[in-house]
């Protein structure tokens, strides 16, 4: 990817980056990165050029105190966990501060075309309740109207899980400590503001997390994925609920594969979440990346949710349990007014100006019934993608919506634990109610198999920014010419970013602007990849045997030999043929214990003299047969090779 100029990699000049946060700023054209004792401002033009650095270590006294309290020296640093736009000229940043969190502001912008990146350390503040103590602790945050909403473990020992709002216009508010009805060992994954309507007083922030589920019938240790919801203007209650949320509700997020006899396979451990924003701000499309919690097999799934399903769950019935020995059931009693979980707004009648004025029975009900009865189910009632091959662990997801010739597609960029990004589309067949998964590219972003811990996407620039603990990479969404110099290659790729323009495989532009518009047609079939139909009369370079260049390959008798052949399309099925002599018939290669067909080609574990001949590697996809490679194998006598080495 580096050689093809498709990626740019940024390594910290100080050595280890230990990345913990990233913030994309398309207005300033910068990518802000937070690591261990360091912050960077990188150029979106090319992140490896023209960086700015802030060194922000903990004080020697803090580090000493941290070590004295029993922490390892490697933990006693300032890991930057918070990076948010505060306003046009400043960022809010918070770090773990050697187990004593602190926050500060960073001045950003431009002066005489040079980027400004300056830490205003004189304005630093304590970060407790806004940033975790531990660099590895699960943590999410979002900044709304100058106030930081966070999901974190807010104490030194990492036991006090809370949803908090830092002091601001409405004051500090949090979930009640030690109340397992609200949060039970949560793993926080995402936090997002999603407006319900035009009334800003009715705005809500949604938290995505997994937790140990109290209502699980199959055992107390069962993990469930959740969506939690709070009103942005929740000011807490009176008496026992001073500075405690009064509007917190949560619902189960289901991602499961229907099975035989009605027994579903559930993916309950939420790993990442991505909100794909549409023209309607109130209705983003939500993509959840899940793991299994099963000890029998490892698997991952991606489910898609619509805000209408999430709102329906929160507007539906509450879950209820009479006592510890009773089952959870639907609450059928009287629900107090205002409806528990609703915001003080005009949309809700305008009777209450603040949650502090809510009647006691409404606040008590919300406190004792935070769980909704109806779970939130995904679109099509099933995942759009399931991976159980165990090849990678899927860690991160980002999505780009693309207009193609035959419709709209969501391109999934999935980060793995091996430094690889999978570029995938899924196609739903309404007639069969089935989902086809098309892996467009498998991109090795980092040389070493490091986990991908953060991804930011820029549809405007057609670029993905990928963060690992050691480095940050900038990746272009597409490189169409890599799909080959023939119409068939381009069509079979099924990449919605690319189309055959009559001369080459090039960027598909829905408006037909630029060079493509001047040419007579564009050929693209993402849904079916029907090259035979799309490419009639077009260039089929490399499809006829006599046009495929021959390559020589040598094998030493009784040794192993690999005949390499990798089709460009990851969906293609490979068939090998052999021709023993120019006049002989072509025959399909029969594999056995000695001759294996592997991902990289045809592997002879012990090659024989009789294996010599011309080998033809053909890719078959959607009924279209394409010759990828011709290899002439010459088998050298083992004794001749021995004699050569003896002579030396």
C-alpha positions in Angstrom: 0.0 0.0 0.0 2.9 2.3 0.7 4.5 1.5 -2.6 1.2 2.2 -4.4 1.0 5.6 -2.6 -2.4 4.6 -1.1 -1.3 5.0 2.5 0.7 7.5 4.5 2.0 6.4 8.0 2.8 8.6 10.9 5.1 7.3 13.6 5.9 9.3 16.7 9.4 10.8 16.4 9.8 10.1 20.1 9.3 6.3 19.7 6.2 4.7 21.2 3.0 6.6 20.5 0.6 4.5 22.6 -2.4 6.0 20.9 -5.6 6.4 23.0 -7.7 9.0 21.2 -8.2 10.6 17.7 -10.3 13.6 16.5 -10.9 14.4 12.9 -11.3 18.1 12.1 -12.2 18.6 8.4 -12.8 22.3 8.9 -9.2 22.9 10.1 -8.0 20.1 7.9 -6.2 18.4 10.8 -6.2 15.1 12.6 -5.6 15.4 16.3 -4.1 12.4 18.1 -3.6 11.7 21.8 -1.1 9.2 23.2 1.2 8.6 26.1 2.4 12.1 27.4 1.9 13.4 23.8 -0.5 15.1 21.5 -0.1 15.6 17.8 -1.8 17.7 15.1 -1.4 16.0 11.7 -2.2 17.4 8.2 -5.0 15.8 6.3 -3.1 16.3 3.1 -0.5 13.8 4.2 -0.3 12.9 7.9 3.4 11.9 7.7 4.3 15.5 6.8 4.1 18.8 8.7 3.0 17.6 12.2 2.8 19.6 15.4 3.6 18.2 18.8 2.7 18.9 22.4 4.6 17.1 25.2 2.3 16.8 28.1 3.8 14.5 30.8 2.8 14.1 34.4 4.9 15.8 37.0 7.7 13.9 38.8 5.7 14.2 42.1 2.6 12.7 40.5 4.6 9.8 39.0 6.3 9.1 42.3 3.0 9.2 44.2 1.5 6.8 41.6 4.3 4.3 42.0 4.2 4.6 45.8 0.5 3.6 45.6 1.4 0.3 44.0 1.0 1.0 40.3 3.6 0.0 37.7 5.8 2.7 36.3 4.5 2.1 32.8 1.0 3.0 34.0 2.1 6.1 35.8 2.0 8.5 32.7 -0.4 10.9 31.2 -2.5 8.9 28.7 -4.7 11.3 26.7 -8.3 9.9 26.7 -10.4 13.0 25.8 -10.2 15.1 22.6 -13.2 17.2 21.7 -13.9 20.5 19.9 -14.8 23.0 22.5 -15.3 25.9 20.1 -13.7 27.1 16.8 -10.4 28.1 18.5 -10.0 25.5 21.3 -10.0 21.8 22.0 -10.8 20.2 25.3 -8.4 17.5 26.3 -8.1 15.3 29.4 -5.5 12.7 30.4 -5.1 10.1 33.1 -2.3 12.2 34.8 -0.5 9.2 36.5 -3.8 8.1 38.1 -4.8 11.7 38.9 -6.8 12.9 35.9 -6.5 16.4 34.6 -8.0 18.5 31.8 -6.8 21.5 29.8 -7.5 23.5 26.6 -5.5 23.5 23.4 -5.4 26.5 21.2 -5.9 25.5 17.5 -6.3 27.3 14.2 -3.9 29.0 11.8 -1.6 32.0 12.0 0.0 33.2 8.7 -1.0 29.8 7.2 0.9 27.9 9.9 -1.1 25.6 12.1 -1.5 26.6 15.8 -1.3 23.8 18.3 -0.6 25.1 21.9 -1.5 23.7 25.3 -2.9 26.3 27.6 -1.5 24.6 30.8 -2.4 27.6 33.0 -6.1 26.8 32.4 -5.7 23.1 33.5 -8.4 21.6 35.7 -9.0 18.5 37.7 -10.3 15.7 35.5 -12.1 13.4 37.9 -15.5 12.4 36.6 -14.4 13.5 33.1 -11.5 11.1 32.5 -10.7 7.6 33.9 -7.7 7.1 36.2 -6.6 4.0 34.2 -5.4 4.1 30.6 -6.9 0.7 29.8 -10.3 1.4 31.5 -13.4 1.3 29.1 -14.4 4.9 28.5 -16.5 7.1 26.2 -17.4 10.8 26.1 -19.1 13.4 24.0 -19.2 17.2 24.4 -22.6 18.9 24.1 -23.0 22.6 24.6 -19.7 22.9 26.4 -20.5 20.1 28.9 -18.8 16.7 28.8 -21.0 13.6 29.0 -19.0 10.5 29.9 -19.3 6.8 30.6 -16.4 5.8 32.8 -15.0 4.1 35.9 -14.4 7.2 37.9 -12.4 6.0 40.9 -8.8 5.0 41.5 -9.5 1.3 41.7 -11.7 1.2 38.7 -14.8 -0.1 40.5 -17.2 2.9 40.3 -18.9 2.8 36.9 -20.9 5.9 36.2 -22.5 8.1 33.5 -21.6 11.6 34.3 -21.9 15.2 33.2 -19.1 17.5 34.2 -19.8 20.8 36.0 -21.3 23.4 33.7 -24.5 25.3 33.2 -26.5 22.6 34.8 -24.0 21.3 37.4 -22.4 17.9 37.9 -24.8 14.9 37.6 -24.1 11.2 37.7 -25.7 7.8 38.0 -26.2 6.6 41.6 -23.1 4.6 42.9 -23.5 0.9 43.7 -26.9 0.6 42.1 -26.7 -2.5 39.9 -30.1 -1.8 38.4 -28.5 1.1 36.6 -25.1 -0.2 35.6 -23.5 -3.6 36.3 -19.8 -3.9 35.3 -20.4 -2.0 32.0 -18.0 -1.9 29.1 -18.6 1.5 27.5 -18.4 1.6 23.7 -20.0 4.9 22.4 -21.8 8.1 23.3 -23.8 10.2 20.8 -26.3 13.1 20.8 -29.3 12.3 18.6 -32.1 14.9 18.6 -35.7 13.5 18.6 -37.3 16.6 17.2 -36.8 20.4 16.6 -37.2 21.2 20.4 -33.6 21.4 21.7 -35.0 21.0 25.3 -35.9 17.4 24.3 -32.4 16.4 23.1 -31.1 13.1 24.4 -27.6 11.5 24.6 -27.4 7.8 23.9 -24.8 5.6 25.5 -23.9 2.2 24.0 -22.3 -0.4 26.3 -22.4 -4.1 27.3 -23.0 -5.1 30.9 -23.8 -8.1 33.2 -27.5 -8.5 32.8 -29.8 -8.8 35.8 -32.7 -10.0 33.8 -30.8 -12.9 32.0 -32.6 -16.2 32.6 -29.6 -18.3 31.6 -27.3 -17.2 34.4 -26.3 -14.2 36.4 -23.0 -13.8 34.5 -24.7 -13.3 31.1 -23.6 -10.3 29.1 -26.1 -8.1 27.2 -25.6 -5.2 24.9 -27.4 -2.0 25.8 -28.5 1.4 24.7 -28.8 3.9 27.6 -30.6 7.2 27.2 -30.4 10.5 29.2 -31.9 13.9 28.7 -29.2 16.5 28.0 -31.0 19.1 30.3 -31.5 16.6 33.2 -30.6 18.7 36.3 -31.1 15.9 38.8 -33.8 15.7 41.4 -34.5 16.7 45.0 -33.6 15.1 48.3 -32.0 11.7 47.7 -31.5 12.3 44.0 -29.6 15.6 44.2 -27.0 15.6 41.4 -28.3 12.2 40.3 -29.9 11.5 36.9 -33.7 11.3 36.9 -34.2 10.4 33.2 -31.9 7.5 32.7 -33.4 4.5 30.9 -31.8 1.5 29.1 -32.9 -1.2 26.6 -31.3 -4.4 25.3 -29.7 -4.3 21.9 -30.2 -7.6 20.2 -28.0 -9.0 17.4 -28.7 -12.7 16.7 -28.8 -15.3 14.0 -32.1 -17.3 13.8 -31.5 -21.0 14.4 -33.3 -24.3 14.1 -36.1 -25.0 16.6 -36.3 -21.2 17.3 -33.0 -21.2 19.2 -31.0 -18.1 18.1 -27.3 -17.6 18.3 -26.7 -14.3 20.1 -23.8 -11.9 19.7 -24.0 -10.0 23.0 -20.6 -8.4 23.6 -20.7 -4.9 21.9 -17.2 -4.1 20.5 -17.8 -0.9 18.5 -20.6 1.3 17.2 -20.7 3.7 14.3 -23.4 6.3 13.5 -23.9 6.9 9.8 -25.4 10.4 9.6 -28.0 11.0 6.9 -29.6 14.2 5.6 -32.1 13.8 8.5 -30.1 14.6 11.7 -32.8 12.9 13.8 -32.3 9.5 12.1 -28.8 8.3 11.7 -28.2 4.6 10.8 -26.5 2.7 13.6 -24.0 0.0 12.9 -23.1 -2.3 15.9 -20.1 -4.6 15.9 -20.5 -7.6 18.2 -18.6 -10.5 19.6 -20.0 -13.8 21.0 -19.7 -14.6 24.6 -19.8 -18.3 23.9 -17.1 -20.6 25.2 -17.9 -23.0 22.3 -17.0 -20.9 19.4 -15.7 -17.4 18.6 -17.6 -15.2 16.2 -18.4 -11.7 15.2 -21.5 -10.0 13.7 -22.5 -6.6 12.4 -26.1 -5.5 13.0 -27.8 -2.4 11.7 -30.4 -0.4 13.7 -32.8 2.4 12.9 -33.6 5.2 15.4 -37.3 4.4 15.0 -36.7 1.0 16.6 -34.7 2.5 19.4 -37.3 5.2 20.1 -40.1 2.6 20.0 -38.4 0.6 22.7 -38.0 3.7 25.0 -41.6 4.7 24.3 -42.9 1.2 25.1 -43.5 -0.7 28.3 -41.2 -0.9 31.3 -39.7 -4.1 32.6 -40.7 -5.0 36.2 -39.8 -7.6 38.8 -41.7 -8.0 42.1 -38.7 -9.3 44.0 -35.4 -11.1 43.7 -37.1 -14.5 43.3 -39.5 -13.4 40.6 -39.2 -13.4 36.8 -38.9 -10.1 34.9 -42.2 -9.2 33.3 -44.0 -6.4 31.5 -45.1 -3.6 33.9 -48.9 -3.3 33.6 -49.6 -0.8 36.4 -50.2 2.9 36.1 -47.3 5.0 34.7 -46.9 8.4 36.5 -46.9 11.8 34.7 -44.6 13.1 33.4 -43.6 9.8 31.7 -40.4 8.5 33.4 -37.4 9.1 31.2 -39.0 12.1 29.4 -37.4 15.6 29.3 -38.7 18.9 30.6 -39.6 20.4 27.2 -42.5 22.0 25.3 -42.9 18.7 23.3 -43.8 17.0 26.6 -46.4 19.6 27.6 -44.1 22.4 29.0 -45.5 21.9 32.4 -42.1 21.4 34.1 -39.1 23.7 33.5 -36.6 21.4 35.1 -36.3 17.8 36.3 -35.9 19.2 39.8 -39.7 20.0 39.7 -40.7 16.5 38.7 -43.1 14.8 41.2 -41.6 12.3 43.6 -43.7 9.4 42.2 -42.3 10.0 38.7 -38.7 10.2 39.9 -39.1 7.1 42.1 -40.6 5.1 39.3 -37.7 6.0 36.9 -35.2 5.0 39.6 -36.8 1.6 40.2 -37.7 0.9 36.5 -34.7 1.9 34.4 -35.0 -1.1 32.1 -37.4 -1.2 29.1 -39.3 -4.4 28.4 -39.0 -4.6 24.6 -35.5 -5.3 23.2 -34.2 -3.4 20.1 -34.0 -5.6 17.1 -31.9 -5.0 14.0 -33.1 -4.2 10.4 -34.2 -7.5 8.7 -34.2 -9.1 12.1 -30.7 -10.5 11.5 -27.0 -9.4 11.1 -25.8 -8.0 7.8 -22.5 -9.8 8.3 -21.4 -12.8 10.3 -17.8 -14.0 10.7 -17.1 -17.3 12.5 -13.9 -18.4 10.6 -11.6 -17.3 13.5 -9.2 -15.6 11.1 -9.3 -12.3 12.8 -10.9 -10.6 15.8 -12.9 -7.6 14.5 -12.3 -4.5 16.6 -13.5 -1.3 14.9 -16.0 -0.2 12.3 -16.5 2.8 10.0 -19.1 3.2 7.2 -19.3 5.2 4.0 -22.6 5.5 2.0 -21.9 5.3 -1.8 -24.2 6.0 -4.8 -23.5 3.4 -7.5 -25.1 2.8 -10.9 -27.6 0.3 -9.5 -28.4 1.9 -6.1 -27.0 2.9 -2.8 -24.4 0.8 -0.9 -22.9 1.0 2.6 -19.2 0.3 2.4 -18.0 -1.2 5.7 -14.4 -0.6 6.8 -13.7 -3.2 9.6 -10.5 -2.9 11.6 -9.0 -6.2 13.0 -6.5 -7.2 15.7 -3.9 -8.0 13.0 -3.3 -4.6 11.4 -5.7 -5.4 8.6 -8.8 -3.5 7.4 -11.5 -5.4 5.6 -13.5 -3.4 3.0 -16.9 -5.0 2.7 -20.3 -4.5 1.2 -23.4 -6.5 2.0 -26.3 -7.0 -0.4 -29.8 -7.9 0.8 -32.0 -10.1 -1.4 -35.6 -9.2 -0.6 -37.0 -12.3 -2.4 -35.0 -14.8 -0.4 -34.5 -12.6 2.7 -30.8 -13.4 2.6 -27.7 -11.3 2.8 -24.7 -11.6 0.5 -21.3 -10.5 1.9 -18.8 -9.2 -0.7 -15.2 -8.7 0.6 -13.9 -6.0 -1.8 -10.4 -5.7 -0.3 -8.3 -7.1 2.5 -5.9 -4.3 3.3 -2.7 -4.9 5.4 -2.4 -1.4 6.8 0.5 -2.0 9.2 3.5 -4.3 8.6 3.2 -5.8 12.1 0.0 -7.5 13.2 -1.0 -4.8 15.7 -4.6 -4.3 16.8 -6.5 -1.4 15.2 -7.9 0.7 18.2 -9.4 3.7 16.5 -10.8 4.7 13.1 -12.0 8.1 11.7 -13.7 8.4 8.3 -13.8 11.3 5.9 -16.3 10.8 3.1 -15.5 14.3 1.8 -11.8 13.4 1.3 -12.5 9.7 0.5 -10.1 8.7 3.2 -9.9 6.5 6.3 -7.7 7.3 9.3 -6.6 4.2 11.1 -5.0 4.2 14.6 -3.0 1.5 16.2 -1.0 1.7 19.5 2.2 2.3 17.5 1.2 4.5 14.5 -1.5 6.2 12.5 -2.3 5.5 8.9 -4.1 7.5 6.2 -5.8 5.2 3.6 -7.6 6.1 0.4 -11.0 4.4 0.0 -10.2 3.2 -3.5 -7.5 2.6 -6.1 -9.6 1.4 -9.1 -6.8 0.7 -11.6 -5.6 -2.1 -9.3 -8.6 -4.2 -10.4 -7.0 -4.7 -13.8 -6.9 -3.3 -17.4 -10.0 -5.1 -18.6 -13.7 -4.4 -18.4 -14.4 -7.9 -16.9 -11.9 -7.3 -14.1 -13.4 -4.0 -13.2 -17.0 -5.4 -13.3 -16.2 -8.5 -11.3 -14.6 -6.4 -8.5 -18.1 -5.1 -7.6 -16.6 -2.1 -5.9 -19.2 0.7 -5.9 -16.4 3.3 -6.0 -15.2 2.0 -9.4 -16.6 1.6 -13.0 -15.3 0.7 -16.4 -15.3 3.9 -18.5 -14.5 2.4 -21.9 -10.7 2.8 -21.4 -9.8 1.9 -17.8 -11.3 1.0 -14.4 -11.7 4.4 -12.8 -13.5 6.3 -10.1 -17.3 6.1 -10.5 -18.9 9.6 -10.1 -22.7 9.4 -9.8 -23.1 12.9 -11.4 -21.1 11.8 -14.4 -18.7 14.7 -14.1 -15.1 15.0 -15.3 -13.4 12.6 -17.8 -16.0 9.9 -17.3 -18.8 12.2 -18.6 -17.0 12.8 -21.8 -16.8 9.1 -22.6 -19.9 7.4 -23.9 -20.7 5.0 -21.1 -19.8 3.5 -17.8 -20.0 -0.2 -16.9 -20.8 -1.2 -13.3 -22.9 -4.0 -11.8 -22.3 -4.1 -8.0 -25.4 -6.2 -7.2 -24.7 -9.1 -9.6 -21.1 -8.6 -11.0 -22.3 -9.8 -14.4 -19.2 -9.2 -16.5 -20.5 -11.2 -19.5 -23.5 -8.9 -19.9 -21.8 -5.6 -19.0 -18.7 -6.0 -21.1 -20.1 -7.1 -24.5 -17.7 -5.8 -27.1 -15.3 -4.4 -24.5 -11.7 -5.1 -23.8 -11.2 -8.6 -22.3 -7.4 -8.4 -21.8 -6.0 -11.6 -20.5 -9.2 -13.7 -21.0 -8.0 -15.7 -24.0 -5.3 -18.3 -23.4 -3.2 -17.1 -26.3 -3.1 -13.5 -24.8 -2.0 -14.6 -21.3 1.7 -14.2 -20.8 3.5 -17.4 -19.8 5.8 -17.4 -16.8 8.5 -20.0 -16.1 8.5 -21.9 -12.8 11.1 -24.4 -11.5 10.8 -27.2 -9.1 13.5 -29.6 -7.7 12.4 -33.2 -7.8 11.0 -34.5 -4.4 11.0 -31.0 -3.0 8.1 -28.6 -2.4 7.0 -26.1 -5.1 4.4 -23.4 -5.1 2.7 -22.2 -8.3 1.4 -18.8 -7.3 -1.9 -17.4 -8.5 -4.2 -15.0 -6.7 -7.2 -13.7 -8.5 -8.0 -10.0 -8.1 -11.5 -10.7 -6.9 -11.8 -12.2 -3.4 -15.1 -13.8 -4.5 -13.7 -15.8 -7.4 -13.3 -19.6 -7.3 -10.0 -20.8 -8.7 -9.7 -23.9 -11.0 -6.3 -25.2 -12.1 -5.7 -27.0 -15.5 -2.6 -28.7 -16.8 -1.4 -29.3 -20.3 1.4 -32.0 -20.7 2.8 -31.0 -24.1 1.7 -28.5 -26.8 -0.7 -30.9 -28.5 -2.1 -32.6 -25.4 -5.5 -31.9 -24.0 -6.0 -29.6 -21.0 -7.1 -31.5 -17.9 -8.3 -30.2 -14.5 -5.6 -30.7 -11.8 -6.7 -33.3 -9.3 -5.6 -32.5 -5.7 -4.6 -35.1 -3.1 -2.3 -35.5 -0.1 0.7 -34.5 -2.3 -0.8 -31.7 -4.4 -2.8 -29.1 -2.5 -4.8 -26.0 -3.6 -4.1 -23.2 -1.1 -4.9 -19.5 -0.9 -1.7 -18.5 -2.7 -1.9 -21.1 -5.5 -1.1 -24.7 -6.2 1.3 -26.4 -3.7 3.3 -29.5 -4.6 4.6 -31.0 -1.3 6.8 -33.4 -3.3 7.1 -32.5 -7.0 7.7 -35.3 -9.5 9.3 -35.3 -13.0 5.8 -36.2 -14.4 4.4 -33.0 -13.0 6.2 -30.9 -15.6 3.8 -29.0 -18.0 1.9 -25.9 -18.6 -0.4 -24.9 -15.7 -3.4 -22.6 -16.3 -5.0 -20.8 -13.3 -8.6 -19.7 -14.1 -11.0 -17.7 -11.9 -14.7 -18.4 -12.1 -17.2 -15.9 -10.9 -20.9 -15.5 -11.7 -20.4 -17.9 -14.7 -17.6 -15.8 -16.1 -14.3 -17.7 -16.7 -11.1 -15.6 -16.6 -7.6 -16.9 -17.1 -5.4 -15.3 -14.5 -2.0 -16.9 -15.1 -0.1 -19.5 -17.2 2.9 -21.1 -15.6 5.3 -23.5 -17.4 6.7 -25.8 -14.7 10.1 -27.4 -15.3 11.1 -30.1 -12.8 14.9 -30.3 -12.3 16.5 -33.7 -11.5 17.5 -33.9 -7.8 20.8 -35.6 -8.6 21.8 -32.8 -11.0 21.3 -30.2 -8.4 23.4 -32.2 -5.9 26.2 -32.5 -8.4 26.2 -28.8 -9.0 26.7 -28.1 -5.3 29.4 -30.8 -5.0 31.2 -29.1 -7.9 31.2 -25.8 -6.0 
